[in-house]
């Protein structure tokens, strides 16, 4: 009886060690090797009848231009030159995977956004990537008359399409506004993720008006 009890206790002690031994530390370079579509896609939404779905669009080849005129005097309204677009960048603290249980965990910082950005502005997801195209539309504007191809726009029209993708079967994760400050004196934005994943899973960090960080983390199971 004592021998059975001793064997049972040894088994209990060894189980956590066995589970821990299945965890694998992933280097930042290994994660970077799964990065795809750098400086291409901007975060947005794909609206359905039931909910909004994360959608990422490639506007780089959208060269269609429109004109806005002052309705009082008919003069064109000048727009400021677009600045070079920035991109989100993550700096991981720790990355782990468990291939047997198909678990992925990562923690770190998000950089590249503007000063005084809030944690709620970040959109972090793990899901399946589905390629598609997205319509570019043009609508009337309260600040002036919109013209496209020399004709006044009185209702919403489709003027172009761009490459895009959306996420299926996704799970959302939150960013955290940290009390610690970065080198510029801004409060750090951090994140912690612990999720199931498989060979088709993507990890995407997005925010409005900046390029997204996209990782095909499913490749880590190879």
Secondary structure by P-SEA (a helix, b strand, c coil): caaaaaaaaaaaaaaaaaaaaabbbbcaaaaaaaccccccbbbbbbcccccccbbbbbcccccbbbbbbcccccbbbbbcccccbbbbbbbbcbbbbbcccbbbbbbbcccccccccccccbbbbbbbbbbbbbbbbbbbbccbbbbcccccccccccccccccccccbbbbbbbbbcccccccccccccbbbbbbbcccbbbbbbbccbbbbbbccccccc
